[in-house]
Amino acid sequence: MADIGNTDHGNTNQKIRVAVVGASGYTGGEVIRLLLEHPHVELAFLSAERAAGAVIGSVHPWLRNHPKAGALRFRPLAELARTDPVDVAFCCLPTGALPERLPLIAAHAKRVLNLGGDFRLRAEDEVRAHYPKTAEHPPLEDFAYYVPELSGDVPEGRFVNLPGCMAVTTIYALYPLFAGAEPLATDRVVVDAKTGSTGGGRGSNEPPAERSGNFRVHKLYGHRHAPEVRQAIADFTGAAVDLRFSTHSLDVARGILVTAYAELRDGVTSLDVKRAYAKAYVGKPFVRVRPAPKAPQDFPMLKAVVGSNVAEVAIAVQGGQVVAVAALDNLIKGAAGQAVQAMNLMHGFDETSGLPTTAVSP
């Protein structure tokens, strides 16, 4: 096992050695893109079995004009054992692929940041239902579930799991309603989450012609992010929410928009809700609460966040009802960017290092 005891979290002039495991997928490509511009990172190892030997620009054409692109090649994961240990391994493998590979990665990485779902859930029955490979291969050590804005101190352990993209969008939308001494809303919550096509990964078998110009149901019941949201809200607030969680597929490449509906408890006012959202995210550079939206374009939307590590959140209250809306880029704030943000915090770097705050359009 690699020793993490000598990591200097306070030295912001250090360069840490980083590996990206599963680097040929969309999320792996975004991790590479962000880290190529990071002032404190050396990309030491990139693994992709099918693309082994290829330069990164041949797999991710959007990276091929970067001056470092030609010098970086994908390698088989087994070669990690013949490489000097890395400080951080970003694991961007498909669901079910990490458990068998974790012993090798953990033996040669001081810290493992997992962007996949395998180690997010704790309840054994839910792990078996949604992540059967994880049930067959439990981790060597527990994974800490980490949301940078909500988890408090950085985890002390070596293994950290980042949240799912639709899950964390939903968590940002709901957290302020339940974070106070007394919840502002009743426990019954309905969530409608809409996601772009990259949410299905590079291996998705959905033909582009069927997605183009279309808007369809993805999963009305039983999505694996539902128990994750319930677990996270309970961990961060102590509230047990009765969650109804449905997902839909958008005809866009990237981006998530979540709309959450809840009933306010007796005596809770619109001002109480506005104050709760402002308080929850004050000082959090990557979660922006939209001030009193009046027109539709004032609310969170994909064009305002895609390409950035920013999540936008807004609420509307009418009578005893509250609707919370949240939007983010599923590949950045929902995955690669959030993982880089976590790395920054764990190593004492500026939280915003290497992370974009402006969107791209059109």
QUITA-V727757 format. One record per residue. N is the residue number from 1. RES is the residue in three letters. D_CENTER is the distance of its C-alpha to the mean C-alpha in Angstrom with 2 decimals. Layout:
n={N	N}
res={RES	RES}
d_center={D_CENTER	D_CENTER}
This chain:
n={1	2	3	4	5	6	7	8	9	10	11	12	13	14	15	16	17	18	19	20	21	22	23	24	25	26	27	28	29	30	31	32	33	34	35	36	37	38	39	40	41	42	43	44	45	46	47	48	49	50	51	52	53	54	55	56	57	58	59	60	61	62	63	64	65	66	67	68	69	70	71	72	73	74	75	76	77	78	79	80	81	82	83	84	85	86	87	88	89	90	91	92	93	94	95	96	97	98	99	100	101	102	103	104	105	106	107	108	109	110	111	112	113	114	115	116	117	118	119	120	121	122	123	124	125	126	127	128	129	130	131	132	133	134	135	136	137	138	139	140	141	142	143	144	145	146	147	148	149	150	151	152	153	154	155	156	157	158	159	160	161	162	163	164	165	166	167	168	169	170	171	172	173	174	175	176	177	178	179	180	181	182	183	184	185	186	187	188	189	190	191	192	193	194	195	196	197	198	199	200	201	202	203	204	205	206	207	208	209	210	211	212	213	214	215	216	217	218	219	220	221	222	223	224	225	226	227	228	229	230	231	232	233	234	235	236	237	238	239	240	241	242	243	244	245	246	247	248	249	250	251	252	253	254	255	256	257	258	259	260	261	262	263	264	265	266	267	268	269	270	271	272	273	274	275	276	277	278	279	280	281	282	283	284	285	286	287	288	289	290	291	292	293	294	295	296	297	298	299	300	301	302	303	304	305	306	307	308	309	310	311	312	313	314	315	316	317	318	319	320	321	322	323	324	325	326	327	328	329	330	331	332	333	334	335	336	337	338	339	340	341	342	343	344	345	346	347	348	349	350	351	352	353	354	355	356	357	358	359	360	361	362}
res={MET	ALA	ASP	ILE	GLY	ASN	THR	ASP	HIS	GLY	ASN	THR	ASN	GLN	LYS	ILE	ARG	VAL	ALA	VAL	VAL	GLY	ALA	SER	GLY	TYR	THR	GLY	GLY	GLU	VAL	ILE	ARG	LEU	LEU	LEU	GLU	HIS	PRO	HIS	VAL	GLU	LEU	ALA	PHE	LEU	SER	ALA	GLU	ARG	ALA	ALA	GLY	ALA	VAL	ILE	GLY	SER	VAL	HIS	PRO	TRP	LEU	ARG	ASN	HIS	PRO	LYS	ALA	GLY	ALA	LEU	ARG	PHE	ARG	PRO	LEU	ALA	GLU	LEU	ALA	ARG	THR	ASP	PRO	VAL	ASP	VAL	ALA	PHE	CYS	CYS	LEU	PRO	THR	GLY	ALA	LEU	PRO	GLU	ARG	LEU	PRO	LEU	ILE	ALA	ALA	HIS	ALA	LYS	ARG	VAL	LEU	ASN	LEU	GLY	GLY	ASP	PHE	ARG	LEU	ARG	ALA	GLU	ASP	GLU	VAL	ARG	ALA	HIS	TYR	PRO	LYS	THR	ALA	GLU	HIS	PRO	PRO	LEU	GLU	ASP	PHE	ALA	TYR	TYR	VAL	PRO	GLU	LEU	SER	GLY	ASP	VAL	PRO	GLU	GLY	ARG	PHE	VAL	ASN	LEU	PRO	GLY	CYS	MET	ALA	VAL	THR	THR	ILE	TYR	ALA	LEU	TYR	PRO	LEU	PHE	ALA	GLY	ALA	GLU	PRO	LEU	ALA	THR	ASP	ARG	VAL	VAL	VAL	ASP	ALA	LYS	THR	GLY	SER	THR	GLY	GLY	GLY	ARG	GLY	SER	ASN	GLU	PRO	PRO	ALA	GLU	ARG	SER	GLY	ASN	PHE	ARG	VAL	HIS	LYS	LEU	TYR	GLY	HIS	ARG	HIS	ALA	PRO	GLU	VAL	ARG	GLN	ALA	ILE	ALA	ASP	PHE	THR	GLY	ALA	ALA	VAL	ASP	LEU	ARG	PHE	SER	THR	HIS	SER	LEU	ASP	VAL	ALA	ARG	GLY	ILE	LEU	VAL	THR	ALA	TYR	ALA	GLU	LEU	ARG	ASP	GLY	VAL	THR	SER	LEU	ASP	VAL	LYS	ARG	ALA	TYR	ALA	LYS	ALA	TYR	VAL	GLY	LYS	PRO	PHE	VAL	ARG	VAL	ARG	PRO	ALA	PRO	LYS	ALA	PRO	GLN	ASP	PHE	PRO	MET	LEU	LYS	ALA	VAL	VAL	GLY	SER	ASN	VAL	ALA	GLU	VAL	ALA	ILE	ALA	VAL	GLN	GLY	GLY	GLN	VAL	VAL	ALA	VAL	ALA	ALA	LEU	ASP	ASN	LEU	ILE	LYS	GLY	ALA	ALA	GLY	GLN	ALA	VAL	GLN	ALA	MET	ASN	LEU	MET	HIS	GLY	PHE	ASP	GLU	THR	SER	GLY	LEU	PRO	THR	THR	ALA	VAL	SER	PRO}
d_center={26.54	25.46	26.42	23.92	26.73	27.64	24.36	25.35	22.57	24.91	26.05	24.18	26.54	25.43	23.83	21.57	21.59	18.36	17.97	15.54	16.12	15.79	16.05	17.69	14.92	13.07	9.87	12.46	14.46	12.01	11.58	15.38	15.95	14.28	15.98	19.25	19.60	18.52	21.75	21.24	19.98	22.09	20.57	22.75	21.74	20.03	20.44	20.90	23.75	24.97	24.74	26.27	28.62	27.28	26.31	22.78	24.27	25.83	22.57	20.51	23.38	21.45	21.48	25.14	26.68	24.91	27.70	25.96	25.00	28.34	28.30	25.12	25.47	23.55	25.03	25.23	23.17	26.55	27.40	24.90	27.69	30.03	27.87	27.94	25.17	21.94	20.31	16.70	15.61	12.21	12.24	11.04	13.62	14.10	14.10	17.27	17.85	16.68	19.03	22.17	21.03	19.66	23.18	23.78	20.55	21.01	24.63	23.90	20.78	20.98	17.34	14.80	11.02	9.75	6.72	8.87	10.05	13.38	13.43	11.41	14.62	17.84	20.52	22.43	23.38	19.86	18.82	21.93	21.31	17.75	17.42	21.10	20.73	19.08	22.06	24.39	22.93	21.75	20.17	22.60	21.08	18.74	15.02	13.88	10.94	9.50	8.19	10.00	11.91	13.04	13.60	16.59	17.83	15.83	16.24	19.59	19.04	18.19	15.46	11.96	9.21	5.57	4.86	5.12	4.75	8.31	8.26	6.47	8.66	11.43	11.13	11.57	14.43	16.13	15.86	18.83	21.06	21.12	20.63	24.30	27.27	27.98	25.49	26.15	25.55	26.84	24.68	24.77	21.74	21.28	18.04	18.08	14.81	15.37	13.36	14.49	15.80	13.24	11.14	14.00	13.73	16.73	18.83	18.92	22.58	22.72	25.43	24.64	27.93	26.82	23.68	25.47	26.94	25.64	23.56	23.34	22.13	19.34	19.62	21.58	21.47	19.88	16.29	14.42	11.74	14.83	15.77	12.31	12.66	16.25	15.63	13.22	15.69	18.51	17.20	16.53	19.56	21.85	22.03	22.28	21.23	22.92	20.13	20.96	17.91	18.61	16.75	18.33	18.10	18.68	20.81	18.45	16.56	13.25	12.01	11.44	14.07	14.40	17.88	18.68	22.34	24.06	27.57	28.44	30.62	34.24	34.94	31.45	31.85	29.85	30.21	28.76	25.57	25.35	25.95	23.30	20.53	22.02	22.28	18.79	17.18	20.20	19.62	15.84	15.74	12.50	13.07	16.34	18.57	20.94	24.52	26.64	25.87	29.16	28.85	26.28	25.03	24.32	21.48	17.83	17.86	16.11	18.70	17.84	14.17	13.86	14.08	12.79	10.08	11.57	10.96	14.44	15.90	19.53	21.92	25.31	27.88	31.06	33.39	31.65	28.61	25.26	22.73	19.32	17.41	13.90	12.58	9.88	9.37	7.13	7.62	7.37	5.85	3.32	3.35	6.71	7.46	5.35	6.80	10.00	10.10	10.11	12.70	14.67	15.08	16.03	18.59	20.09	19.21	18.86	15.37	15.53	16.92	16.12	13.74	15.12	15.75	17.81	17.18	19.26	21.95	23.74}
